Amino acid sequence: MTRPHERLGMKKPLVRRLPNRYAMASAITFGAVLIMAIGFIVQVNQSAARGFILRDVEQKIENLRTEVLILEDKAARLSSVASLGQRADELGLVPVSYVKYVHAASKSYALK
């Protein structure tokens, strides 16, 4: 079984080729931790920004739901029987006293 450095064609591992291998190993570890810390900070900032956007959208949804309820209430009031009667009186319409319906199956037709 060959070791990783032997597969790459090196006689010694990279860390052993350096004069002070402990300092280099700690520098590599510090660099890796630094890169991960920066990545973590970037991710936290992105998620915080998305949270603010999400909160704004939720507030807009709540405002729209309230507006829908107000409009539904207004539509119900305007289409009520009392409201329709009041508007009919304002237009000068009079109530019908007798209604005669035509039966469509009785074969009686009107001329143009």
C-alpha positions in Angstrom: 0.0 0.0 0.0 1.4 3.3 -1.0 1.2 6.5 1.1 -0.4 9.6 -0.3 2.8 11.5 -0.7 4.3 8.5 -2.5 1.4 8.5 -5.0 2.1 12.2 -5.7 5.8 11.4 -6.4 7.2 12.9 -3.2 9.9 11.3 -1.1 8.6 12.9 2.2 5.3 14.3 3.2 4.9 18.1 2.7 5.0 18.9 6.4 8.2 16.9 6.9 10.0 18.7 4.1 9.6 22.1 5.8 12.3 23.1 8.4 9.9 23.8 11.3 7.0 21.4 10.8 5.1 22.2 14.0 5.0 25.9 13.2 3.8 25.2 9.7 1.2 22.7 10.9 -0.2 25.3 13.4 -0.1 28.0 10.6 -2.1 25.7 8.3 -4.6 24.9 11.1 -4.9 28.6 12.0 -5.5 29.4 8.3 -8.2 26.7 8.0 -9.9 28.0 11.2 -9.8 31.6 9.9 -11.4 30.6 6.6 -14.1 28.7 8.4 -14.8 31.6 10.7 -15.1 34.0 7.8 -17.4 31.6 6.1 -19.5 31.4 9.2 -19.8 35.2 9.6 -20.9 35.5 5.9 -23.6 32.8 6.4 -24.9 34.5 9.5 -25.1 37.9 7.8 -26.9 36.4 4.8 -29.4 34.6 7.0 -30.0 37.8 9.1 -30.7 39.8 5.9 -33.1 37.1 4.7 -34.9 37.2 8.1 -35.5 40.9 7.7 -36.9 40.4 4.2 -39.1 37.6 5.4 -40.4 39.7 8.3 -41.3 42.5 5.8 -43.1 40.1 3.5 -45.1 38.6 6.5 -46.1 42.1 7.5 -47.3 42.8 3.9 -49.3 39.6 4.0 -50.9 40.5 7.2 -51.8 44.0 5.9 -53.3 42.5 2.8 -55.4 40.0 4.9 -56.8 42.9 6.9 -57.6 44.8 3.8 -59.4 41.7 2.3 -61.5 41.4 5.5 -62.4 45.1 5.2 -63.3 44.8 1.6 -65.4 41.6 2.2 -67.3 43.4 4.9 -67.9 46.4 2.6 -69.1 44.1 -0.2 -71.5 42.3 2.2 -72.9 45.6 3.4 -73.4 46.9 -0.1 -75.1 43.7 -1.4 -77.5 43.3 1.6 -81.2 43.5 1.0 -81.6 46.7 2.9 -78.8 48.4 1.0 -80.3 47.2 -2.4 -83.7 48.5 -1.3 -82.3 51.9 -0.4 -80.5 52.2 -3.7 -83.7 51.2 -5.6 -85.6 54.0 -3.8 -82.8 56.5 -4.7 -83.1 55.5 -8.4 -86.9 56.0 -8.3 -87.9 52.3 -8.7 -91.1 51.1 -7.2 -91.8 47.7 -5.7 -93.7 45.1 -7.8 -97.1 44.1 -6.4 -97.9 41.2 -8.9 -95.5 39.1 -10.9 -96.6 36.7 -13.6 -94.1 34.2 -14.8 -94.1 32.6 -18.3 -93.7 28.9 -18.3 -91.1 28.0 -21.0 -92.5 24.5 -21.7 -96.0 25.9 -22.5 -95.1 26.4 -26.2 -96.2 30.1 -26.2 -93.8 32.4 -28.0 -93.6 36.2 -28.6 -93.0 37.9 -31.9 -90.2 40.3 -32.5 
